[in-house]
Amino acid sequence: MWIASKFGWFSIVQKEPGEFHVRARVKQDLQNLLDAMPLANAVIETWPGADYRYRIIIGGDDLRVVMNCLALQLDYSNFKSKIAQTPDQREKLPEYHTIWATMAGLQK
């Protein structure tokens, strides 16, 4: 699952039953996530050779906390405008415009 949020860009996958990797290409994105929600045992790991270099590994209960917190943190009416106003996310804006345009091209 890809998630684009005001905290950052994440890829969440289940590697084993009950083991979820919340992955990011930018370490600050995971730090933003951890700063916004209580995940007692989550530690940002660095995997130098991995496609997504930074990750936290969590269980299902913590995944529910992450998803709930992301939903409750929606405080904007336009995502790209929010990103433009968020200093440590602003550099992603051109890429978000590219993703938006690509997906808009699929609309029928």
N, C-alpha and C positions, 0 to 999 in steps of 0.2 A: 504494500500500500504506500503510495506517495502522499505526503501531506505537505502542503504549502501553508504556512501559518505566519502570524506576525512574529513568532519566535524564531522561525527558520524553516528550512526545507529538510524533510525527513523521509526516510524509507523504512518501513516497519515490516519485518518478515518473521515468520516462525521457523526457527532452525530445528527445534525438537519439540515434541509435545510439551506445552506449557512454558517454553523458553522463547522469548521474543527479543529480537535485536532491533533497537531503535537506532538507526544509522544516519550519519550526516557527513557531508563533505567538508563542512566548516565547524570546527570545534565549538566556537562561540554559540552556534545554534543549539547544541546540546546543553551548554551551560545556561542559556536562556531558559530552556525547558525545565532544567532542574531548579533554577531560581524561582520559577513560577509555581512549582508544585512540590509537595512533600513525597519524595521517593527515598525512603530511609537508607536503603542499601545500594542505591545506584551510584556507580562510579563511571566516569568517562574513560573508556579504554581507547588506546591507539593501536590500530592494526596497519602498520606501514605498507604492506603489500596488497591490501584489500581495495576493492572498488570503492567502498565507502570507508574512509580511513578511521573515522571516529564513531563510537557506538556505546550505548549502554545496553546491558543485558538484564531483562526484567521478566518477572512471571506474569501470569494472567491478571492477578489482582492489581498489580502496578500498571499494567496496560490499560485496565479500566479507569484507573486514576488519571492517566495521561489523556485518554480520549475524552473523559468527562471534563477535565480541566480545559482542554483545547476548546471544547464546545462552549463552556461557560465564559471563556475569555474573548468571545466574539463581541467586539465593541465598535465595529466600523461598518459602514454601508458599502464601501468599495475597497476591495482587497488591495489592488495596485496602488491606490491613493494612500492606504495605510503603510504600505511598504515604502513608498516615497517619503513618508514622514518619519520613518524609523531609521535612525542613523546607522545601526549595525546591520540593517537589512537592505538599505538603499542600493547597494552595489548589485543586488540581484534583480533589480527592476527590469533591465533590458532582457534578461533571460525569461522572466515571467511574462513579458510582452510577447516574446517568441513562442512560449508555450501556449499563451492565450490565442495567438494568431493561428497556430497549427491546429489547435482543437476547434477553433471557430471554423476553420476550413472543412471540418468533418460534419458540421451541422447541416442537416437537410430540412 
